[in-house]
Amino acid sequence: MFEFPKKAEFNRPLPKAKIYTFAKPSRSVRDRFVSEIQAIVWKYKLSPETTNLPARHGVEEIQVFELVLKRPESCGDLLRVIDRSLAFPTFFLLTHGKRFRTVAAYKRPSEADPAKWVTDGYFETPWQALDAPPVALPIALDLAALYEGMLRQLIPQPPLPGESLRAQVERIARIQTKENERRLLGSRLAKERQFNRKVGLNQQLRALNTEIAGLASNDASTQDSPGSSS
């Protein structure tokens, strides 16, 4: 957990009904909010007033919400519902018993409509003890840089030299897609009995391994990326 400024503490309960009003989830999703989430608390508000950092590049505030879970299961789709109702970057502290994990998605203003926000893939820490020593907030000159530094600490692979946050997130998404393809291909290979087909699958698997290794290394910087210029 990050060590947030004392004056950023908010600690106000967030009624689920407010989320329903803005996000308009289906009845089945509302039922999951009831069955999976015990409480939602607006824990911290990182703003120019509470951090002494100016708002820049569309990041005027960073919000931190605690979700007290009834069971330690993934609730990523519920987090997406909450994110849809919030027009600013958000970090979630998921707590269950004496453990917590931090989860956040990469959020950015829409290029088509700056009043709306786009939510991309989610990143999370492992479960940790609630009494684990807090992590200092990244050093930043404005809220946009603070948000970038906080989110990068959740991303499983470090950025490439000079890589923007958006390009890094898109590259990680490509790696995850290729890793899913590799798992499926490995499963097919394990079940295949015909030699000639096994040879072909092995060739595909080697090609995928090479592509994943390239995306994880500096070689990825030579590949086209829609976000690399931002």
N, C-alpha and C positions, 0 to 999 in steps of 0.2 A: 504494500500500500504506500502511496506517495505521502510525504509529509507536507500537508497543506497548511497555508497560513492560518493562524488563529482567526483573523478577522474574515476569512472566507467561509467560516462555518455558517451553515444555514439551518440544518437539522429540523426541517419541517416535513410532516407526513404529506405524501402526495396521494390523494384519493384516486382509486382506479377509475372512478366515474369521469374524472377530468381527461384521462387518457382516452376513454371510450368516446368522449365528445369530439376530440380532435381527430383521432385515428379511425373511428368508426369500424372497429373490428366486428367480425361475425359473432353470432351467439356462441358457437363452439370455441372460438378464441377467448371470448369473455369468460366462459366456463373454465378454461385453462388458467386464466389469470387467478381465478378463485381457488382452484385446486392445487396450483403449483407455487403461488407467491403469497406469503403471509402478510407482508407489508412492503411498501415502497416509501423510502425516506429521501427527501432532497437534502443531501448532506453538505455539499459545498457549492459555492458560486464563485468562480474565478473570473474576475472582471477588472477593469482599470482601477476601480475603487478598492478592491480587496487585494490586488497584487502589485499595484503601482506600475503596471505595464500597459502601454497604449494598445488600443484595438487597431488591428491592421488586416488587410487582405480578407475582409469579410468576417473575421473572427472577433466578435465583440464580447463574447462570454464563453466560458467552458463550464459545463455543468457536471456535477458528480452525484449520482444517485445510488443509494444502497437498496438492493433487493434482498429481502429476507426470504429465503427459499424454504419450502416445506420439505423438500427432499433434494439431494445434491445431484440433480439431473440437468442436462442441457436444456436451455430455454431460449436458444438463439432466435427463433422465430418470434417469441414474445418481445425480445429486446428490439427487434426490427419494428414491431408495432409501436413501441414507445418512441423509438428514434423518429418514426414518421410524424409523430406529433410534436417534435421539438426542432425548432429551426436554429440549432447551434450544435457544436461538437459536444458529445456526451461520453462520459466514462461511467461504467457500472461496476459497483462493488457487490458481487454476489456472495452472500454469507449464508452459512448453514452450520449450526452448532458453533464450534470454536474454530471454524475454518472460513477462509474467503478466497476469492479469485477476482482479478480485475479483467474486465472485458470491454472492448470498444471497437467501433467500426470506423473506417476512414470516411469522414463526411466532408463534403465540399459544396459550395454554392453551384447550382445548376448553370451551365453555360447558356441554356435556352431561356431560363427565367431565374435571375439572381435571387429572387425572393424565395425560391424553393431550394431545398438541399438534396443532394444525391448521396445515398448511403451505399458504400461498397462492402467488401468482405470484412468479417469480424476477426479480431485477434484477442488472445486471452493468455493469462498466466496460468501456471499450475495452481492447484489448491495449496494454500499456505495457512499457517497458524495465525489466528487473529492477533496474537501478541508478538508476532515477528517484527523486528526492527523496521521502521518506515524507511522508504527510499526518498532521498532528497529530490525535489523537483529539478528538472533540467534548467540550466542557466539559459535565459532568453532575454531578448531586447523588446519583444512585444508578444501579445497573446497568440498570434499565429505561429510564431516560432516556438512558444511554450507548448502549444498543442502538438506541433510536429515532433518535438522532443519527447513528449509523453507517449505519443502513439508509437514512435519508433522503438521504445523500450518494450512494447508488447509484440512487435513483429519478430518472427522466429529467425529471420536471416538479416544480417546487417546490410545497409545500403552500399551500393557500389560507389566508387569515387565520383562525386559530383551529381549523384542521382537524386532527383527530386522525390518528395514523398509520394506523389501520385504515380510516378514511374516505378518506384519500389513496390507499391501495393499492386500495380498491374503485373509486374514481373513475378511477384509471389503467387498471384492468382494463376498465372500461366504454369508455374512450377507445380502448384497443387493439381491443376488439370492434368498435366503430364504424369504426375505420380499416380493419380487415379487410373489413367490409361495403363500405366505400368503394372499396377496391381491386377487389373482385369486381364492383361496379357499374360502375366505370370500364372494366373489361375487357369487360363486356357492352355498354357504350355504344360502345366502339371497334369492336365486331364488328357492331353493329346497322346495318341498311341502310334500314329503313322509317322515314320521317320522323316519323310520329305516335308510334311507339314511342321514338324518340330524344328527342322532346319530354318524354315521360313519365319516361324514365330521367334526363334532365337535371334535372327537377323533384325527383326522389328524391335525386339527387346534391347539389343545393343544400340540401335539407333536412338531409342528413347532415353537410354542411360546417358548417351553422349549429349543429347539435347538438354536433359535436366542438368547435367554437369555444366554445360555452357551457360544456362540461365543463372546458375548459382555462382558463376565466376565472372571475371571481367569480360569474358567473351560475350556476355549478355548485352554489354553496352553497345555492341555493334549491330544488334538486332533492332528492327523497327519497333518503336513503342509509341502509341498515341499520346502518352502523357509525358514523353521525355523532353518536350520543349516547354512545359509549363513550369 
